[in-house]
Amino acid sequence: MSGRDGANPEIIVAGHICLDVIPSMNGMSHGQGIGEILAPGKLIDIGQVHLSTGGTVSNTGLALHRLGLPVKLMGKIGNDLFGDAIVKILKDYGESLADGMIIAGGEHSSYSLVISPPGVDRIFLHCTGANDTFTAEDVPSDSLPGARLFHFGYPPLMRRMYQQEGVELERMLSKVKDAGLTVSLDMARPEPDSPAGQADWLKILVRVLPLVDVFLPSFEEILYMLRPEKYRELCELYGTTELLAWADGMLLNSLSGQLLGMGAAIVGLKLGEHGLYLRTTASAERLRGMGQCAPNAERLENWRERELLAPCYEVESVGTTGAGDCTIAGFLAGLAKGLTMEEMALGAVGTGACNVEQADAVSGIPSWGDVQGRIAAGWQQRDTVLALPDWSHRPGSGIWERDT
């Protein structure tokens, strides 16, 4: 296996990347209305700007790098000033981390303006940029040999990936799967009225999930994609799009069962402050067909037909930016190391907990050994408040499991 930043690293993280432009809103009154702040013709005195990278390539990829796994980042940017800034930020974490970036002449880099006045919910003004033209050709076949795991993120924010019912996403994942890699896929929740929100995500998932070994969306993302009427009903009933409070064991079982039936081998649903839910296929053959990170004979039964929930660890939260992406990084690290399903689940929520101890997406992530050290030292987990009537807590394991 190659070194930490080698040319053929163990894990490839590809997909969406952007530059977050975050002005400091110094001098703003707490709770001052956004309409008052952005009044036409008004000059607002603000502080310095903070630049950071965002998206799955940056958040999950850099988290894996900080955990100590060899990783290659593959995102698409323009040959412009924002693209230069993205490359510089990546290189600050490791000189070779920008080597796999695709620089597209004549295109512009994706960026978000993050307007965050004190006491007011953040407003994101997002330009998808070169992410929209990402295709299977942007994952060259000669980039795959030597890698074991391919993680792709945020197809709802990448136009070519959801057009024509996901034919380009299928083509890209087929190429990776044919090369023998284990395939992992993350999602993003599109705005319902946007072109991505109008895509038929059920048909897209039916097309691509047979090629996906590990599927890791959030609860709200997959509820929107599989049960759009139920999603809208809950949003209207409770006046919010944050629906985690209404997740329960029965609904999680139903959603994951549908996804496993479409072809995924492992389904992980990110539950925010409630932790990570995992369910695995009953098919030993499907698990053996997971590619380079398939379970060995010793682990096969541990991975087969499981339904687990790992609650979050107790931390003093500073910010939640990138928490889901870092949770995924922790899970993929355990997957690449061939750990048990319990160890993967705890490593995932442990990495996510380290993330929220800092305001940005990745600076809170320590080495994998440090995460495991905190867990081994008896790191306290949060109480589970989700309704899990047919589940049991396994004393000393940190895991809840559905009774069979």
Protein Blocks (a to p, Z undefined) as FASTA:
>chain_A
ZZfklmbdfbdcedjddddddddfehiaehiafklmmgghiacdddddddddedjklmmm
mmmmmnopacdddddddddfklmmmmmmmmmnomklmmmpccdehiacddddddddehia
cdddddekjmlmgcfklmcfklmgopabdcdehkllomklmgghhlmmmmmmmmmmmnop
acddddddddfkbmklmpcfklmmmmmmmmpmbdcddfklmmmmmmmmlmmmmmmmnopa
blklmgcfklmmmmmmmmmmnopabdcddehjnopaddddfblklmmmnojmlccfklmm
mmgopaddddddddddfbfghklmmmmmmmmmmmmnopafklmmmmmmmmmmmmmmpmbl
mlmpccfklmmmmmmnopacdddfbdcfkbccdehklpacddZZ
